[in-house]
């Protein structure tokens, strides 16, 4: 008993020290924000303390658009590399920082601009629709971008019938199931969503039979077929807020559950699987944000020619 008491005492001390350190970083970040005239963006999958600190929390492209409309001189993007690139594409006059340069997206890295050019030559009649989860170079080589929220509308807006969809095969198959277009798929996938299996949904439904099942369109079709709805992260947030249901099974990265609970304290949210964790999304901590602002690192730089072409793909999407 004495040993357990000592262990608990050390645990409480460790928590107190961590809380003290967090407070120091938060104060430092707030001071640096004013000094740099900065805005902090956090994707819905970020750590809870990063979400709570941020000026804006949401989907990647939505964050970039909102940040572009502000008078901030510096954008600190707490997300992954392609997201910070999107902010740089839409805000060329601002400095965009990614606090951890290793924060990449495995899905976005599954296609290169050279590979896309080769595929385009093999399918010259196809219109290239590029998921926003891709590099600036790939966006620049595409005809139009889409998000998981607007993909159906984007595809339906095209007069061409043959679509080369990159880089997420599973989102592409979901869009194909909702449209009458002919798709050519790239063999890319989000490892986090790919790891969610039908058996995980069935188990969660058995444990929570009254819960609505919400999954991301990046999931396998066999998973989406078992869900009540397939939504982007912002779509899940809106649905949960408006729904009369009180319980939800969430089939996307676990980080979003913090915001869901925060905005809906009277409702319960259960992860479809405890394995839905994107390690890249968890790399950014308060310490990295503070150091990024202090040292103005790591700056996102896109060649102007690439930026302009990528912006055309995004602008065409926004017109739709």
Order of alpha helices (4+ residues) and beta strands (2+ residues): alpha-beta-alpha-beta-alpha-beta-alpha-beta-alpha-beta-alpha-beta-alpha-beta-alpha-beta-alpha-alpha-beta-alpha-beta-alpha-beta-alpha-beta-alpha-alpha
